[in-house]
Amino acid sequence: MLDREQLIEIVVAVSAIFLMLGVMFHIGSTYGGDNGVLTPDGAELLVGAIVGFVFLLTAVGIGLAFLLNEPGAGLEDDEDADAQSPA
C-alpha cells in the first residue's frame, strides 16, 4: 500500500500533467491553422506554457519538500550531524 506522502505526490504530479495537457490542447485548438500547423502566436504561447510548466513543477516540488519533510527524519542540516560525529 502506498504511504500518504506518496499519494499526495502522485496526485499533485498527475494534476499538474493534466493541467499542462489541457493548456496545450487549448493552445492547439485556438491557434492551430486549417492544415494543423500552429500559428506564430500559438507557438510563442506554447513555449511560454512549457516554461511555465517547468516553473510550476519546480515550485510544487519545493512546496512538497517543505510540506512533507518531517522533523527528525534525518533531512535537517548536516551541520548538526557533523558536530555530533567523532572526529
C-alpha positions in Angstrom: 0.0 0.0 0.0 1.2 3.5 -0.7 2.1 5.9 2.0 0.1 9.2 2.5 3.1 11.2 1.2 3.4 9.1 -1.9 -0.3 9.5 -2.7 0.0 13.3 -2.3 3.0 13.4 -4.6 1.2 11.2 -7.2 -2.0 13.3 -7.1 -0.1 16.6 -7.4 2.1 15.3 -10.3 -0.8 13.9 -12.2 -2.9 17.0 -11.7 0.0 19.2 -13.0 0.4 17.0 -16.1 -3.3 17.1 -16.8 -3.2 20.9 -16.4 -0.3 21.1 -18.9 -2.1 18.8 -21.4 -5.2 20.9 -21.1 -3.3 24.1 -21.7 -1.5 22.6 -24.7 -4.8 21.3 -26.1 -6.4 24.7 -25.7 -3.5 26.5 -27.4 -3.5 24.0 -30.3 -7.3 24.2 -30.8 -7.3 28.0 -30.6 -4.2 28.8 -32.6 -4.0 25.8 -34.9 -4.4 26.5 -38.6 -6.6 24.7 -41.1 -3.8 22.3 -42.0 -2.8 21.5 -38.4 0.1 23.9 -38.3 0.4 26.2 -35.3 0.5 29.9 -36.0 3.5 32.0 -34.7 1.4 33.4 -31.9 0.4 29.9 -30.9 4.0 28.8 -31.0 5.0 31.6 -28.7 2.2 30.7 -26.3 3.2 27.0 -26.4 6.8 27.9 -25.5 5.5 30.1 -22.7 3.3 27.2 -21.4 6.3 24.8 -21.4 8.4 27.3 -19.5 5.5 27.9 -17.1 5.1 24.2 -16.6 8.8 23.9 -15.6 8.4 26.7 -13.1 5.2 25.2 -11.8 6.8 21.8 -11.2 9.8 23.4 -9.5 7.5 25.4 -7.1 5.4 22.3 -6.5 8.5 20.2 -5.8 9.9 22.7 -3.3 6.5 23.1 -1.7 6.1 19.4 -1.3 9.6 19.0 0.1 8.8 21.5 2.9 5.3 20.2 3.5 6.2 16.5 3.7 9.6 16.9 5.5 9.1 15.5 9.0 11.4 16.8 11.7 13.7 14.0 13.0 13.7 12.2 9.7 17.4 13.0 9.1 16.7 15.6 6.5 17.7 18.7 8.5 21.1 20.5 8.5 24.2 18.4 8.0 26.0 20.8 10.4 24.3 19.1 13.4 25.3 15.7 12.2 28.9 16.9 11.6 29.1 18.4 15.1 27.9 15.2 16.8 30.1 12.8 14.9 33.5 11.9 16.4 36.5 13.4 14.5 
